[in-house]
Amino acid sequence: MDPRLSPDQTILSPDSGMMDTSDNSTHSTSIDSEMYAESPVAGTSSHSNVNLAADGGNHGSSLGDNNGNSKRKRFVKVVEVDTPNNLDLDAYIASYKGHTKINRLEFIADRCPSLQIEALKLAITELKNTQTLNIPRLSNLVKRLNDTVKFGVPGSSNVSNDLLNVDKAWADSQALKAKQHTELLEGELKNYKRNSIKESIRMGNIELGNHLYACGDLAAAHRCYTRTRDYCTTSKHIIELCMNVIKVSIELGNFPHVLTYVLKAESTPEISQDKDITKAKLKAASGLANLDMGKYNTAARDFLSIGEELVGHQYGDVLSANDIAVYGGLCALASFNRGELKRLVIDNVGFRQYLELEPHIRDLIQGFYNSTYAVCLDIMDKWKNDYLLDLHLHSHIETLYNNIRRKALVQFTSPFLTVDLTKMAKSFATSVPELEKELVSLIVMGQIEARIDSQQKILWAKQTNKRSAIFERATAMSRDYEREAKGLVLRIQMINHGLVVKSPASEKGSGGGIEGPEGGFEHQHGHRLGRGGRGEREMPMFADARSNVSQFLSNFTRDRHRA
């Protein structure tokens, strides 16, 4: 962000964080016309600026390009956070590795001007230390760092010259090395296909996919991994295929594809034996996918069922153990009732180890369950800016916070017949008019059965007349009993008056009706037929039956009138 601009202004350029940049020098769409201007999100810190921008499925990481690396585009509110409250960047980023480490650093640089210099420095250092083959991405980060330093952003004086320049000879050698290795792997793969060696073809596709992934060509890597599907001969091969595709699909933002391959891997027989770490990774990937699609209840259950296998950041190329605690805790608070919160979260021994890594999430859950809502809201407010800098959580934090607040309001009012809105507003750190609006919306949605006395500022719970409710239920039961009793009496009287027609046992036939319980057939229009079919409709027994029916109906009607 240009320091010469006022806090509510944003420069729209590829380097400002308003556009996604990638190693292929492509851009995502930005919108800044007045017709799309929006006010800050409710509850957002005063240190945050809100802009509407097109965000790819990768949530703003530098992965979107014109080659299909971004599977979908959607408009989200881009919130620039000037002062994160609790984020220690070095400690935070140490839990990650590989591409996700660089993606998260770029995301923070895009949305937090105060950490932009530090995030870019860490990203460039990581790429250089790992001898990256993705030279375009490194060059782009160095260019962004140079532009930021020119603007005189705080911390610019601490940037060394090594980070502001790229050794051209080294960069050319790395690019040549990547190109030659690609050609070598493609040639070997052609030879394997020519010789029709299935296992060699599978391994050749995996090696080529790994190399292209390291070079930053995610779409091509995804194609190589999916091609191994036709050459998998064991359950282990299928699981390896699924894990590779899941990793790339998460980075591409193609989360429906992630769920497809998670289901495929979980249905593999070998996964149920001694693959606890693999099952934990699949649950984590499924939780991320459901979180991205707004299925918070399902996402919470996925994160809570991971177990203790990922406590040591064994899945650091996708998410950390701290992320599991934060994602699982917030999704559970937003979607679980009190019983589920107690049973699935508080009493969950496996998830408790993740909560120890994030004590404020543990305190938030305990405070919510114990109805100390002032403590809960204070914790949520302190950590909101930090969550807005999370790669996967930032676009859902407003919805999650609103759901948690609604549930707190419902739980607060449920035990009481009357609630003083003034005291309630103090508990929820808001004004009475704002609280009234929230309560009205909950009453309209049917989550609270109450009425608001705007004059006295009192919430009155609707009292149901239990005596009237019991009387109505008893009346309904008596009507049902009367109807069933009349039906039984009618059936008994029909049997007593010989209205059940029996045919001789020797007569066989298929009359085009439905066989009755006593033998014979009943025509679809209600005429009773013998087993001989339509030709026996005028048999003498039917004439007797008609007279019996007439007599029975007249007797039954007379008896009812007498009663």
C-alpha positions, 0 to 999 in steps of 0.5 A: 500500500502506498504510504502517501495515500490516506488509510481509506485509499488503495492503489490498484496495481499488480503489486498492491495486493488488489490483484493476484500475481503469478509466476506466469505474469498473469493477473486476476480481475479487480473492481474499484468503481464507485458502483461497487464501493462498500462500507467496512464490514460490520465488526471489522477493526478500524485498522482494516480497509475493505475492497471488493475484488475477484478472488480465485479459488486459491484465496488470493495466492499467486496461483491464478493464471490463464492456463487453468490454474485457477478453477473458479473466480468469485467476488469476496471482500478483500480486507487490508489489515494494518495492525495484526494483534497477535501475529508473530510472522516468523513463528507463524510461518515456521509451521509450513513448508513447500508451496504453502509457505510461499503462498501464505507469505505472499497472501500476508504481503498482499493484505498487511502493509505493516508486514509486507516487507518482512513477508516478502523478505522471508518468501525470497529467502525461502525460494533462494535457500531451496534452490527454486526452479520457479524463477519467474515467481522469484523474479516477481517477488524481488520486483515487488520488494523493490517497488515497496522499498521505493515507496519508503514503507517502514522497514525498508532500510533493513532490506539487504541488497542480496534480496533486492537483486537476482543473480542473473547467471544463477537464474539462467542456469536454474531455468536451463536446468528446469528445461533440460530436466523436463525434456529428459523426463518427457523423453523417458516417459515416451520410451516407457509408453513405447515399451508398454511397461505400466509401472514405469509409465506410472512412475514416469508420470509421477516424476514429471508431475513432481518436477512440474509442480516444483517449477510452478506449472500446477495445471500440467502437474495435475494432468500428469498425476491424473494420468497415473490412474490408468496404471495403478495396480495396487491400493498403495498406488491409488492412495499415492495418486489421490494424495498427489491430486489432492495436494495440487487441487488444494493449491489450485482452489479446486475443492470439489475435486479434492472431495472426490479424491478424498472419497476415492482414497477412503474407499481403498481397502488398504487405507483401513489397515495401518495408515493413520497418518494418511487417514488424518491427512485425508480428513484435513483435506476434506475439512479444508474443502468443506470449509471453502464451500461453507459447510461448516458443520461437516468441516468441523466434524472432519477436523475434530476426527483427525486424531493426534497424528498431525500434532507435529505439523506432518502436513505442513505442505497444506496446513499446520496443527494450529490451523486444525485447532482454529478451523475446527474450533470456530466451525464447531462454535458456529454450527454445533449445539451445546450437546454436540459442543460438549461431546465432540469438542470439549470431551474430545481427547484427540482434539484437546492436543490441538487446542493446547497449541491455541489456548485462546481457542480453548478458552473461547470454547469453554467460555461459550459453553459456560455462557461467559459471552463477554469473554468470548466476544473479547477473544474473538475481537482480539484475534479477528485481524490475525484470522483475516490474514489466513489463506483459507479462513479470511473469506469465511471469518465474517460468516463464522463470527456472525453465526457464533454471535447469533448462537450466543444471543439465542443461548442468552435469552433461552432460559428467561421469560423476560430480558432487560435489553440494556443489561444484555447490550452490555454483555454483548458489547453493543448498543441497545438499538443495534441489539434490537436489530439483531434480535428482530432478525433472529425472531423473524428467522424463528430462532427466538420465540419472543416479543420486544417491548421497545418502550420498556426495552424488555424482551418477552418470551412467548408463553405457550398455554400448556393446558390448551396444548395438552387439550388439543393433543388429547382431542386429536387423539380421540378423533383418531381413536374414533375413526379407527374404532368405526373402521373396525366395527364396519369390518366386523359387520361386513364379515357377519353379513357375509360380504366376503365372497368365497369361491370354490377351491376347484375354480382357477383363473386370473380375472384381472383384479386383485386377490382378496384375503378370503380367496376370489378377486376384487375388480378394480372398480369395486366389483367382487369377482370369483376366480373365474374372472369377468365371465362369472360376474353374474353368478347367483352368489353375487346377486345374494351379495348385493342384497346382503349389502343393501340390507347391511347398509340400511341396518347400519344407517338405522343403528347410527340414527338411533345412537 
